[in-house]
Amino acid sequence: MTEVKPLVLDVDGTFLKTDMLFECFWAGLGTDPLATLRATVRHFNSPARLKAELVGIAPIRVDLLPVNPAVADLALQSRMAGREVVLASASDRSLVERVAGEYGLSEQVFASDGNVNLKGPAKAAALVEAYGERGFDYAGDSSADLPVWEQAENALVVGRMATARSLSATGQNVVEFSGGWKWQALLKALRPHQWVKNVLLFLAMIAAHRFDLETLIPILWGIVAFSSAASSIYIVNDLLDLEADRLHPTKRNRPFASGDVPIFVGMAAFLSLALLAIGIAAALNWAFLGVVLLYMGTSLAYSLRLKRMRWVDIATLAGLYTIRVIAGAAAAAVDVSIYMLIFIFPIFVTLGCVKRLTELTLATSDEPLPGRGYSRRDRSDLLNVAGLGTFGAVLIFFLYSISDQGRELYPTTWILWVAMIPMAWWLIRMVLLGWFGKQDYDPIVFAMRDKFGIGILMITLSLMFWAAGLWAQWFGM
C-alpha cells in the first residue's frame, strides 16, 4: 500500500489570512510601545530573534486570527481522510504550535526558534530532511516559498497566479487557490465616509463671515490634508485594535481584522498618506503644518493609550474635533474667536458621550467594551455629562451673544437668542438618539447623513445669518 504523503501548510498568508509577525508587532505597540520599538531596532537584522522577543511582549490570541477558508477546508478534508497536516512557518514556534493545537493539526511543526529563521531555503531543507525530496505536498503564498515548492510533490499556490504559471512551466504539479487583496478593501480601511468630519474646517470661515475664494481654496486643500492625515491614523487605530475588533459584532469585518487586506499593505498606506498630509500642510503655511502635526500626534496618543482611559478618551475626542476648527482657521489665515473654541468644545464633549452611549446601547453584553473603559453601568454617567455639555454650550453661546465681539458680528442679538432653541433641540435629540441606540457608531458621520438633523442645523445657521445681517447684505432682505 502506498504511503500517503503529508500535506504541509505555510501559516502566514496561506492557512491564515494574516502575518503573525506583524500581528505581534502591533499587539506589542498597543501593550508596551517602548519595549516593542526597542526590540524591533535591536533585532531588526535577526528576524528569528525579533519574532521570539515580540511574542514575549504581547502574546496574541491565535483563535481569533482570520483563516483562509479554502485552505482550512483542504486541511479539514485531508485530516478526515487520515492524512497528516503539518504546519511549516517562519513565525515563532510557540505561535505555530498554538495554531496547530487550535485547529487539531499535527503536533509536528516546523518553525523559527529564536535562532534560525525558517524561511525559504531553510524551510525547504528542514522539510526535505524530514520527508525527503518529493515526499510532501506544500501550500504557500510567497515568492520565498519557491525553494520549498521545488522540493514538493505538488505545489499548492495561494493567490499568486504568475508564480503558479511559472511553476507549471517547469513541469511542477500545481494547484491554485484564491488569495490576495483588493483595492476596494483598502479604500474601505481608509474610511472615506469619515472625511465628512472635515467640514468642520469651514466653521472658522463661516464664523468670520469670510465667503471668498481666497479663503475657500486653502481650506479645501486643508480638507484634503486632514482627510489624508485622518485616514493614516484610522489605519494605525485599526492595526492597534485588531484583537478588540475581532471581538466586536460588526468591527470584526474591518479589512485588517478580517484579513481582507494584509497588515504590511496597511503600513505602507499609512506612511504614504501621512507624507501626503504633511506635504500639503507644509505647502500651505507653517501654522497649518503645526496643527496637522498636533492632530496626528494627538490621534496617535489616542490610539495607543488615551482611548482606553475613561473620560480622558471623550475629552481627547472633543479636542480632536476642535483641532479641525483651528485647522480651518490656520489654513486660510482667519482669526478664530476664543469664544468659538470655548463654545464648540462642550458640543464635542456631548457628541463624544453620544458615541459611547451608542456603543453601549448596541452592545450585546454587560461586559466592558473591548479596548475601552466603559460598560453599561456607565450609561447614566455618560448621559449626565452629555447634558452638562449641552447646557455649557448653550450658556457660552448666550454669553458670546452679549459680548462686544458678538454684538459686532451679530447686531440683532434677539435673533441670535432665538437660534439657541434649534441648537439646543439638535443637541438634545442627538443625545436621545444615542441613548436609544438609534445612531451608528460615529455621531459626526451620522449628523451629516441625518436629514432631519441637518434641517435643524440649517435653521440655526439661517437665524445666525439673519442676526448678522448677511441675508440683507446678500439679497436685500
Buried (B, 14 or more C-beta within 10 A) or exposed (E): EEEEBBBBBBBBBBBBBBBBBBBBBBBBBBBBBEBBEEBBEEBEEBBBBBBBBBBBBBBBBBEBBBBBEBBBEBBBEBBEEEBBBBBBBBBBBBBBBBBBEEBEBBEBBBBBBBEBBBBBEBBBBBBBEBBEEEBBBBBBBBEBBBBBBBBBBBBBBBBBEEBBEBBBEEEBBBEBBEBEBEEEBBBBBBBEEBBBBBBBBBBBBBBBBBEEEEBBEBBBBBBBBBBBBBBBBBBBBBBBBBBBBBBBEEBBEBBBBBBBBBBEBBBEBBEEBBEBBBEBBBEBBEBBBBBBBBBBEBBBEBBBBBBBBBBBBBBBBBBBBBBBBBBBBBBBBBEBBEBBBBBBBBBBBBBBBBBBBBBBBBBEEEEBBBBBBBBBEBBEBBBEBBBBBBBBBBEBBBEBBEEEEBBEBBEBEEBBBBBBBBBBBBBBBBBBBBBEBBBBBBBBBBBBEBEEBEEBBEBBBBBBBBBBBBEEEEEEE
